């Protein structure tokens, strides 16, 4: 699969979008090597946006199946934050399409798009879920939302 990504810097007003397609391995390397602590310290000092990386799958098999494709791609965001012990923790955002019944199913179903977020992940846990995303194992990511609430 191919991806594109965006970077939210604490000291820049605009989101930097990287539209050149990258591979799943490149996604993982970008997340692993991103200067999270330095960027978060800058964010803390400037009292501005938390540093984030947002990855979007641009060529999943969903695109070619009109039964399930609504035009929205799946996305995964890592957003850094501190907690009491000054340890870096992450909020994960997962954008996914889901089916809803129109008028209790009488008028059929339609697909909507939602972004779910959940806080309190370590760097290692975040990378594990990012790897699930990169490999197209979306069910594993959806499970964290079910298990945490």
GROMACS elastic network, one bead per residue, 0.5 to 0.9 nm:
[ bonds ]
;  ai    aj funct       b0    kb
    1    22     6  0.86192   500
    1    23     6  0.64891   500
    1    24     6  0.67262   500
    1    57     6  0.70847   500
    1    58     6  0.75940   500
    1    59     6  0.59040   500
    1    60     6  0.60678   500
    1    61     6  0.87119   500
    1   134     6  0.75754   500
    1   135     6  0.79459   500
    1   136     6  0.83150   500
    2    21     6  0.57555   500
    2    22     6  0.55230   500
    2    23     6  0.50680   500
    2    24     6  0.67505   500
    2    56     6  0.85606   500
    2    57     6  0.60420   500
    2    58     6  0.57714   500
    2    59     6  0.57443   500
    2    60     6  0.77090   500
    2   134     6  0.88154   500
    3    19     6  0.85096   500
    3    20     6  0.82903   500
    3    21     6  0.53818   500
    3    22     6  0.52009   500
    3    23     6  0.62182   500
    3    24     6  0.71315   500
    3    27     6  0.75991   500
    3    55     6  0.65034   500
    3    56     6  0.53975   500
    3    58     6  0.52776   500
    3    59     6  0.74275   500
    3   134     6  0.85158   500
    4    17     6  0.80915   500
    4    18     6  0.60815   500
    4    19     6  0.52924   500
    4    20     6  0.63033   500
    4    21     6  0.52588   500
    4    22     6  0.61558   500
    4    23     6  0.87494   500
    4    27     6  0.86175   500
    4    54     6  0.84388   500
    4    55     6  0.58943   500
    4    56     6  0.54529   500
    4    57     6  0.67592   500
    4    58     6  0.68563   500
    5    16     6  0.86328   500
    5    17     6  0.61909   500
    5    18     6  0.53212   500
    5    19     6  0.67217   500
    5    20     6  0.85399   500
    5    21     6  0.85266   500
    5    22     6  0.85012   500
    5    27     6  0.83257   500
    5    53     6  0.69868   500
    5    54     6  0.53877   500
    5    56     6  0.60649   500
    5    57     6  0.88536   500
    6    15     6  0.65971   500
    6    16     6  0.54921   500
    6    18     6  0.56980   500
    6    19     6  0.81834   500
    6    52     6  0.81637   500
    6    53     6  0.58532   500
    6    54     6  0.51298   500
    6    55     6  0.66936   500
    6    56     6  0.86638   500
    7    15     6  0.59116   500
    7    16     6  0.51518   500
    7    17     6  0.65009   500
    7    18     6  0.80264   500
    7    51     6  0.75620   500
    7    52     6  0.58825   500
    7    54     6  0.65144   500
    8    11     6  0.88546   500
    8    12     6  0.76981   500
    8    13     6  0.87250   500
    8    14     6  0.75190   500
    8    15     6  0.50761   500
    8    16     6  0.65362   500
    8    17     6  0.88995   500
    8    49     6  0.74653   500
    8    50     6  0.74991   500
    8    51     6  0.54317   500
    8    52     6  0.50299   500
    8    53     6  0.64876   500
    8    54     6  0.82177   500
    9    12     6  0.54636   500
    9    13     6  0.79331   500
    9    14     6  0.80891   500
    9    15     6  0.71327   500
    9    16     6  0.79639   500
    9    39     6  0.72435   500
    9    43     6  0.81262   500
    9    49     6  0.70293   500
    9    50     6  0.73594   500
    9    51     6  0.53004   500
    9    52     6  0.71252   500
   10    13     6  0.79686   500
   10    39     6  0.68274   500
   10    40     6  0.75877   500
   10    42     6  0.66284   500
   10    44     6  0.85892   500
   10    46     6  0.74845   500
   10    47     6  0.83111   500
   10    48     6  0.55172   500
   10    50     6  0.59013   500
   10    51     6  0.57988   500
   10    52     6  0.88715   500
   11    39     6  0.87447   500
   11    42     6  0.74118   500
   11    43     6  0.71309   500
   11    46     6  0.73755   500
   11    48     6  0.72628   500
   11    49     6  0.78530   500
   12    15     6  0.74585   500
   12    16     6  0.87583   500
   12    49     6  0.88416   500
   18    21     6  0.81269   500
   19    22     6  0.87278   500
   21    58     6  0.80174   500
   22    25     6  0.82180   500
   22    26     6  0.60666   500
   22    27     6  0.69671   500
   23    26     6  0.51830   500
   23    27     6  0.63833   500
   23    28     6  0.89109   500
   23   134     6  0.85519   500
   24    28     6  0.64003   500
   24    29     6  0.87052   500
   24   131     6  0.80351   500
   24   133     6  0.89397   500
   24   134     6  0.52521   500
   24   135     6  0.73331   500
   25    28     6  0.52142   500
   25    29     6  0.62371   500
   25    30     6  0.86438   500
   25   131     6  0.89286   500
   25   134     6  0.81485   500
   26    29     6  0.50106   500
   26    30     6  0.60373   500
   26    31     6  0.86005   500
   27    30     6  0.52423   500
   27    31     6  0.63506   500
   27    32     6  0.86804   500
   27    55     6  0.75663   500
   27   130     6  0.84914   500
   27   131     6  0.87418   500
   27   134     6  0.75827   500
   28    31     6  0.52411   500
   28    32     6  0.60925   500
   28    33     6  0.85568   500
   28   127     6  0.73595   500
   28   130     6  0.73065   500
   28   131     6  0.69257   500
   28   134     6  0.80559   500
   29    32     6  0.50714   500
   29    33     6  0.59407   500
   29    34     6  0.82623   500
   30    33     6  0.53486   500
   30    34     6  0.58127   500
   30    53     6  0.88312   500
   31    34     6  0.53745   500
   31    35     6  0.88683   500
   31    36     6  0.88128   500
   31    53     6  0.73925   500
   31    78     6  0.83387   500
   31   127     6  0.75012   500
   31   130     6  0.86559   500
   32    35     6  0.85574   500
   32    36     6  0.89995   500
   32   123     6  0.86939   500
   32   127     6  0.75434   500
   33    36     6  0.82926   500
   34    37     6  0.88010   500
   34    39     6  0.87647   500
   34    53     6  0.88441   500
   35    38     6  0.55647   500
   35    39     6  0.60767   500
   35    40     6  0.85094   500
   36    39     6  0.52393   500
   36    40     6  0.59673   500
   36    41     6  0.85253   500
   36    51     6  0.71431   500
   36    52     6  0.86292   500
   36    80     6  0.69646   500
   36    88     6  0.82394   500
   37    40     6  0.50991   500
   37    41     6  0.60522   500
   37    42     6  0.85390   500
   37    80     6  0.84222   500
   37    88     6  0.71980   500
   38    41     6  0.51618   500
   38    42     6  0.62401   500
   38    43     6  0.86128   500
   39    42     6  0.50572   500
   39    43     6  0.61493   500
   39    44     6  0.86295   500
   39    50     6  0.80461   500
   39    51     6  0.60931   500
   39    80     6  0.89087   500
   40    44     6  0.60589   500
   40    45     6  0.84896   500
   40    49     6  0.88960   500
   40    50     6  0.63700   500
   40    51     6  0.60643   500
   40    80     6  0.67863   500
   40    81     6  0.69311   500
   40    82     6  0.80839   500
   40    88     6  0.84967   500
   41    45     6  0.61106   500
   41    46     6  0.85686   500
   42    45     6  0.50455   500
   42    46     6  0.60580   500
   42    47     6  0.82047   500
   42    48     6  0.84175   500
   43    46     6  0.52037   500
   43    47     6  0.56078   500
   43    48     6  0.51817   500
   43    49     6  0.61102   500
   43    50     6  0.58357   500
   43    51     6  0.71403   500
   44    47     6  0.50264   500
   44    48     6  0.69031   500
   44    49     6  0.86669   500
   44    50     6  0.80837   500
   45    48     6  0.80020   500
   46    49     6  0.86203   500
   47    50     6  0.87872   500
   49    52     6  0.85595   500
   50    79     6  0.65293   500
   50    80     6  0.61443   500
   50    81     6  0.67393   500
   51    78     6  0.84324   500
   51    79     6  0.59216   500
   51    80     6  0.58506   500
   51    81     6  0.82016   500
   52    77     6  0.67793   500
   52    78     6  0.54840   500
   52    80     6  0.64494   500
   53    76     6  0.83417   500
   53    77     6  0.55783   500
   53    78     6  0.53762   500
   53    79     6  0.67114   500
   54    75     6  0.70496   500
   54    76     6  0.58036   500
   54    78     6  0.65083   500
   54    79     6  0.85111   500
   54    93     6  0.86683   500
   55    74     6  0.86266   500
   55    75     6  0.55876   500
   55    76     6  0.52522   500
   55    77     6  0.61451   500
   55    78     6  0.86651   500
   56    73     6  0.65625   500
   56    74     6  0.59871   500
   56    76     6  0.65099   500
   56    77     6  0.86666   500
   56    95     6  0.89059   500
   57    60     6  0.63655   500
   57    73     6  0.60104   500
   57    74     6  0.57676   500
   57    75     6  0.62973   500
   57    76     6  0.86480   500
   57   133     6  0.87160   500
   57   134     6  0.79802   500
   58    63     6  0.86039   500
   58    73     6  0.64665   500
   58    74     6  0.81743   500
   59    62     6  0.79187   500
   59    63     6  0.67290   500
   59    64     6  0.89975   500
   59    73     6  0.83616   500
   60    63     6  0.60612   500
   60    64     6  0.81595   500
   60    73     6  0.80558   500
   60    74     6  0.86230   500
   60   136     6  0.80572   500
   61    64     6  0.57358   500
   61    65     6  0.70732   500
   62    65     6  0.53752   500
   62    66     6  0.78679   500
   62    67     6  0.87846   500
   62    68     6  0.64798   500
   62    69     6  0.54938   500
   62    70     6  0.88627   500
   62    73     6  0.84180   500
   63    66     6  0.72456   500
   63    68     6  0.81540   500
   63    69     6  0.55369   500
   63    70     6  0.82285   500
   63    71     6  0.74729   500
   63    72     6  0.88661   500
   63    73     6  0.82322   500
   64    67     6  0.89059   500
   64    68     6  0.87907   500
   64    69     6  0.73322   500
   65    68     6  0.58315   500
   65    69     6  0.59341   500
   66    69     6  0.51496   500
   66    70     6  0.76009   500
   67    70     6  0.84973   500
   68    97     6  0.86982   500
   68    99     6  0.88439   500
   68   111     6  0.78455   500
   69    72     6  0.72666   500
   69    73     6  0.85366   500
   69    97     6  0.84271   500
   69   111     6  0.83641   500
   70    73     6  0.84051   500
   70    97     6  0.76767   500
   70   110     6  0.89956   500
   70   111     6  0.65439   500
   70   112     6  0.78070   500
   70   113     6  0.84929   500
   72    95     6  0.88080   500
   72    96     6  0.79001   500
   72    97     6  0.70167   500
   72   112     6  0.88533   500
   72   113     6  0.69911   500
   73    95     6  0.78026   500
   73    96     6  0.73680   500
   73    97     6  0.79960   500
   74    94     6  0.73863   500
   74    95     6  0.52814   500
   74    96     6  0.51527   500
   74    97     6  0.73923   500
   74   133     6  0.86872   500
   75    93     6  0.78198   500
   75    94     6  0.56907   500
   75    96     6  0.70002   500
   75   115     6  0.83997   500
   75   133     6  0.82927   500
   76    92     6  0.71519   500
   76    93     6  0.55735   500
   76    95     6  0.63065   500
   76   130     6  0.71924   500
   76   133     6  0.71746   500
   77    91     6  0.80277   500
   77    92     6  0.56922   500
   77    94     6  0.65567   500
   77    95     6  0.85303   500
   77   117     6  0.89987   500
   77   130     6  0.85737   500
   78    90     6  0.63248   500
   78    91     6  0.60939   500
   78    92     6  0.51253   500
   78    93     6  0.67281   500
   78   126     6  0.72997   500
   78   127     6  0.89711   500
   78   130     6  0.84200   500
   79    89     6  0.83542   500
   79    90     6  0.53654   500
   79    91     6  0.51816   500
   79    92     6  0.65137   500
   79    93     6  0.81013   500
   80    88     6  0.66154   500
   80    89     6  0.58230   500
   80    91     6  0.65255   500
   80   123     6  0.89600   500
   81    87     6  0.83497   500
   81    88     6  0.58082   500
   81    89     6  0.53368   500
   81    90     6  0.59059   500
   81    91     6  0.75881   500
   81   120     6  0.89239   500
   82    85     6  0.77563   500
   82    86     6  0.53962   500
   82    87     6  0.56164   500
   82    89     6  0.58616   500
   82    90     6  0.83111   500
   83    86     6  0.53966   500
   83    87     6  0.59536   500
   83    88     6  0.69754   500
   83    89     6  0.70215   500
   83   120     6  0.88090   500
   84    87     6  0.73845   500
   85    88     6  0.87467   500
   87   122     6  0.87414   500
   88   121     6  0.88715   500
   88   122     6  0.71247   500
   88   123     6  0.74253   500
   89   119     6  0.78927   500
   89   120     6  0.57162   500
   89   121     6  0.54332   500
   89   122     6  0.51000   500
   89   123     6  0.65423   500
   89   126     6  0.88601   500
   90   118     6  0.86644   500
   90   119     6  0.61846   500
   90   120     6  0.57577   500
   90   122     6  0.62355   500
   90   123     6  0.68096   500
   90   125     6  0.89935   500
   90   126     6  0.69211   500
   91   117     6  0.66761   500
   91   118     6  0.55627   500
   91   120     6  0.61318   500
   91   121     6  0.64863   500
   91   126     6  0.83505   500
   92   116     6  0.81237   500
   92   117     6  0.54787   500
   92   118     6  0.55166   500
   92   119     6  0.64311   500
   92   120     6  0.85642   500
   92   121     6  0.77039   500
   92   126     6  0.72126   500
   92   129     6  0.86978   500
   93   115     6  0.63389   500
   93   116     6  0.54992   500
   93   118     6  0.67440   500
   93   119     6  0.89285   500
   94   114     6  0.82214   500
   94   115     6  0.54822   500
   94   116     6  0.53466   500
   94   117     6  0.64615   500
   94   118     6  0.89138   500
   94   133     6  0.89293   500
   94   141     6  0.78314   500
   94   142     6  0.82938   500
   95   113     6  0.70829   500
   95   114     6  0.56521   500
   95   116     6  0.63477   500
   95   117     6  0.87872   500
   96   112     6  0.85423   500
   96   113     6  0.57392   500
   96   114     6  0.56204   500
   96   115     6  0.63419   500
   96   116     6  0.80566   500
   96   138     6  0.88292   500
   97   111     6  0.64170   500
   97   112     6  0.55326   500
   97   114     6  0.61866   500
   97   115     6  0.86659   500
   98   110     6  0.84252   500
   98   111     6  0.54902   500
   98   112     6  0.54862   500
   98   113     6  0.61599   500
   98   114     6  0.74253   500
   99   109     6  0.63821   500
   99   110     6  0.56521   500
   99   112     6  0.62462   500
   99   113     6  0.86901   500
  100   104     6  0.88184   500
  100   105     6  0.82209   500
  100   108     6  0.86477   500
  100   109     6  0.54908   500
  100   110     6  0.55453   500
  100   111     6  0.61008   500
  100   112     6  0.71031   500
  101   104     6  0.54545   500
  101   106     6  0.77660   500
  101   107     6  0.74885   500
  101   108     6  0.59688   500
  101   110     6  0.64921   500
  101   111     6  0.87592   500
  102   105     6  0.51108   500
  102   106     6  0.65634   500
  102   107     6  0.52827   500
  102   108     6  0.57393   500
  102   109     6  0.55288   500
  102   110     6  0.68943   500
  103   106     6  0.55545   500
  103   107     6  0.60123   500
  103   108     6  0.79322   500
  103   109     6  0.89048   500
  104   107     6  0.76267   500
  104   108     6  0.81898   500
  104   109     6  0.89524   500
  105   109     6  0.62653   500
  106   109     6  0.85531   500
  116   145     6  0.78062   500
  117   145     6  0.80888   500
  118   121     6  0.82974   500
  118   144     6  0.84685   500
  118   145     6  0.71464   500
  118   148     6  0.80848   500
  121   124     6  0.79981   500
  121   125     6  0.58553   500
  121   126     6  0.59747   500
  122   125     6  0.51980   500
  122   126     6  0.61153   500
  122   127     6  0.86394   500
  123   126     6  0.51027   500
  123   127     6  0.62512   500
  123   128     6  0.86958   500
  124   127     6  0.51862   500
  124   128     6  0.62781   500
  124   129     6  0.88799   500
  125   128     6  0.50147   500
  125   129     6  0.64202   500
  125   130     6  0.86106   500
  126   129     6  0.52808   500
  126   130     6  0.61242   500
  126   131     6  0.86035   500
  127   131     6  0.60655   500
  127   132     6  0.86429   500
  128   131     6  0.51365   500
  128   132     6  0.64877   500
  128   133     6  0.88581   500
  129   133     6  0.63164   500
  129   134     6  0.86707   500
  129   140     6  0.77999   500
  129   141     6  0.62468   500
  130   134     6  0.61704   500
  130   135     6  0.86131   500
  130   141     6  0.86267   500
  131   135     6  0.61162   500
  131   136     6  0.85396   500
  131   137     6  0.84420   500
  132   135     6  0.51972   500
  132   136     6  0.61814   500
  132   138     6  0.65973   500
  132   139     6  0.87037   500
  132   140     6  0.68217   500
  132   141     6  0.68746   500
  133   136     6  0.51070   500
  133   137     6  0.57739   500
  133   138     6  0.58930   500
  133   140     6  0.85798   500
  133   141     6  0.72244   500
  134   137     6  0.76228   500
  134   138     6  0.89814   500
  135   138     6  0.83335   500
  136   139     6  0.86017   500
  137   140     6  0.59062   500
  137   141     6  0.72406   500
  138   141     6  0.51563   500
  138   142     6  0.62156   500
  138   143     6  0.86524   500
  139   143     6  0.61631   500
  140   143     6  0.51335   500
  140   144     6  0.69985   500
  141   144     6  0.56030   500
  141   145     6  0.73683   500
  142   145     6  0.55261   500
  142   146     6  0.67279   500
  142   147     6  0.89156   500
  143   146     6  0.50495   500
  143   147     6  0.60056   500
  143   148     6  0.84628   500
  144   147     6  0.50656   500
  144   148     6  0.58730   500
  144   149     6  0.85410   500
  145   148     6  0.53702   500
  145   149     6  0.63448   500
  146   149     6  0.57453   500
